[in-house]
Amino acid sequence: MLDFCIIGFPKCGTTVLTSFLQKYENFNLIYSSKINLEEPIFRYNNSDIKKYLAKKEVKNKKNFIKDPLIIFDDVALYSVKKYNKDIKIIICIREKDTYLRSFYNNFFSENFDFKDELIYRTNIKNKEEFMGSEFSENVSNFDFYIEKVKCFFNPKNIIIIKMEDLEKNKKKEIEKIIYNII
């Protein structure tokens, strides 16, 4: 069974958090998105979700996926809920100013993983279009997306992790997750 999902926003610590959790033997990463349109797991009503996850689940471990962009996709959120209505959701966020600066710098670097998908979804192709765009404002509107996730899932099952808190006190934030997941 899929026990929890790590979702959030690009450049907000989903990969860092996943790396930390993989060091604990009682967690099993089933899927980590590579953010491309050819390999959706919970996007676009993928009918093979149960088969895919069943092959990778490990009994007696907390099985989880990491897919930051699920937070932007109502179909994916609905699919996760349909798969497990009691699933725990970890949402990674960051201070807005730090987030926008990091996102901006990475969006226009050659190594940015989400670039093709974001260009596809937003039509933003250069720095000038990004600055002041509706997308740059909306993508950092954490409260809006957190409230949207709360409409799909029990708010008691949602854990919010702030990247800055994770950087300051990794042990405390990981213990918070372990306490709420196990």
C-alpha positions as CSV (number, residue, x, y, z in Angstrom):
1,M,0.0,0.0,0.0
2,L,1.1,3.5,-0.7
3,D,1.5,5.2,2.7
4,F,2.4,8.8,1.8
5,C,3.3,11.2,-1.0
6,I,5.9,13.9,-1.0
7,I,4.6,16.8,-3.1
8,G,5.2,20.5,-3.2
9,F,6.8,22.9,-5.4
10,P,9.9,22.8,-7.6
11,K,13.0,23.9,-5.7
12,C,11.4,23.5,-2.2
13,G,13.2,20.4,-0.9
14,T,11.2,17.4,-2.1
15,T,14.4,15.8,-3.4
16,V,16.4,16.6,-0.3
17,L,13.6,15.2,1.9
18,T,13.4,12.1,-0.2
19,S,17.1,11.5,0.1
20,F,16.9,11.9,3.9
21,L,14.0,9.4,4.2
22,Q,15.7,6.8,2.0
23,K,18.5,6.5,4.6
24,Y,15.9,5.0,7.0
25,E,15.4,1.3,6.5
26,N,11.6,1.5,7.3
27,F,10.9,3.7,4.2
28,N,10.6,2.5,0.6
29,L,10.6,4.9,-2.3
30,I,8.3,3.5,-5.0
31,Y,8.5,6.3,-7.5
32,S,10.3,9.6,-7.9
33,S,9.1,11.7,-10.8
34,K,11.5,12.7,-13.5
35,I,8.9,15.3,-14.6
36,N,8.3,14.4,-18.1
37,L,5.1,14.0,-20.0
38,E,5.8,10.4,-21.1
39,E,6.0,8.9,-17.7
40,P,3.0,10.1,-15.6
41,I,2.1,8.1,-12.6
42,F,-0.9,9.9,-11.0
43,R,-1.4,12.3,-13.9
44,Y,-4.0,11.9,-16.7
45,N,-5.9,9.2,-14.9
46,N,-3.3,6.4,-15.4
47,S,-5.3,3.2,-15.1
48,D,-2.2,1.1,-14.3
49,I,-1.4,2.9,-11.0
50,K,-2.3,-0.1,-8.8
51,K,-0.3,-2.6,-10.9
52,Y,2.7,-0.3,-11.1
53,L,2.7,0.4,-7.3
54,A,2.0,-3.2,-6.3
55,K,5.2,-4.4,-8.1
56,K,7.3,-1.9,-6.2
57,E,5.7,-2.0,-2.7
58,V,7.6,-3.6,0.1
59,K,5.7,-5.2,3.0
60,N,6.5,-3.9,6.5
61,K,7.8,-0.7,5.2
62,K,6.3,2.7,4.6
63,N,6.0,3.0,0.9
64,F,6.0,6.5,-0.7
65,I,6.3,8.4,-3.9
66,K,7.9,11.8,-4.6
67,D,6.2,13.9,-7.3
68,P,6.3,17.7,-6.7
69,L,4.0,18.7,-9.5
70,I,1.1,16.7,-8.3
71,I,0.2,19.7,-6.2
72,F,-0.7,21.6,-9.4
73,D,-2.8,18.9,-11.0
74,D,-6.3,18.2,-9.8
75,V,-6.6,15.0,-11.8
76,A,-3.4,13.7,-10.1
77,L,-4.7,14.7,-6.6
78,Y,-8.0,12.9,-7.3
79,S,-6.1,9.8,-8.5
80,V,-4.0,9.7,-5.3
81,K,-7.1,10.0,-3.2
82,K,-8.9,7.3,-5.2
83,Y,-5.9,5.0,-4.6
84,N,-5.8,5.6,-0.9
85,K,-8.3,8.0,0.8
86,D,-6.3,8.0,4.1
87,I,-2.9,8.6,2.6
88,K,-0.5,11.1,4.3
89,I,0.6,14.0,2.2
90,I,3.9,15.9,2.8
91,I,4.0,19.3,1.2
92,C,7.3,20.9,0.9
93,I,7.4,24.7,0.8
94,R,9.9,27.5,1.1
95,E,10.1,31.2,2.1
96,K,8.5,33.0,-0.9
97,D,11.5,35.4,-1.7
98,T,14.0,32.6,-1.4
99,Y,11.8,30.3,-3.5
100,L,11.3,32.8,-6.3
101,R,15.0,33.6,-6.5
102,S,16.0,29.9,-6.5
103,F,13.2,29.0,-9.0
104,Y,14.1,31.9,-11.3
105,N,17.8,31.0,-11.3
106,N,17.2,27.4,-11.9
107,F,14.4,27.9,-14.5
108,F,16.9,29.6,-16.8
109,S,19.8,27.3,-16.2
110,E,20.6,24.4,-18.6
111,N,20.1,21.8,-15.8
112,F,16.6,22.6,-14.7
113,D,14.6,19.4,-14.7
114,F,11.1,21.0,-15.0
115,K,12.0,23.4,-17.8
116,D,10.3,21.5,-20.7
117,E,7.2,20.8,-18.8
118,L,6.8,24.3,-17.5
119,I,7.4,25.8,-20.9
120,Y,4.8,23.4,-22.3
121,R,2.3,24.4,-19.5
122,T,2.9,28.1,-19.3
123,N,4.4,29.2,-22.7
124,I,7.1,31.2,-20.7
125,K,10.3,30.9,-22.7
126,N,12.6,33.7,-21.4
127,K,13.4,35.7,-18.3
128,E,11.4,38.7,-19.4
129,E,8.3,36.7,-19.8
130,F,8.9,35.1,-16.4
131,M,9.2,38.3,-14.5
132,G,5.8,39.7,-13.6
133,S,4.1,36.8,-15.2
134,E,0.9,35.4,-13.8
135,F,2.8,32.1,-13.5
136,S,5.6,33.5,-11.3
137,E,3.0,34.9,-9.0
138,N,0.8,31.8,-9.0
139,V,3.6,29.2,-8.6
140,S,4.6,30.8,-5.3
141,N,1.1,31.1,-4.0
142,F,1.7,28.3,-1.5
143,D,-1.5,29.0,0.5
144,F,-3.8,28.6,-2.5
145,Y,-2.3,25.2,-3.4
146,I,-2.2,24.0,0.2
147,E,-5.9,24.8,0.6
148,K,-6.6,23.0,-2.6
149,V,-4.8,19.9,-1.3
150,K,-6.9,20.1,1.9
151,C,-10.1,19.9,-0.2
152,F,-8.9,16.5,-1.5
153,F,-7.4,15.0,1.7
154,N,-8.1,15.1,5.4
155,P,-6.1,18.1,6.8
156,K,-5.0,15.9,9.7
157,N,-3.1,13.8,7.1
158,I,-1.2,16.7,5.7
159,I,2.3,17.6,6.9
160,I,3.9,20.8,5.8
161,I,7.7,20.9,5.7
162,K,9.5,24.2,5.2
163,M,12.9,23.9,3.4
164,E,14.5,26.5,5.7
165,D,13.4,24.5,8.8
166,L,14.7,21.3,7.2
167,E,18.1,23.0,6.6
168,K,18.2,24.4,10.2
169,N,17.2,21.3,12.0
170,K,17.0,18.2,9.8
171,K,16.7,15.8,12.8
172,K,13.6,17.6,14.2
173,E,11.8,17.8,10.8
174,I,12.5,14.1,10.0
175,E,11.3,13.1,13.5
176,K,8.1,15.1,12.8
177,I,7.6,13.1,9.7
178,I,8.4,9.8,11.3
179,Y,6.0,10.5,14.2
180,N,3.2,11.4,11.8
181,I,3.7,8.6,9.3
182,I,4.6,5.6,11.4
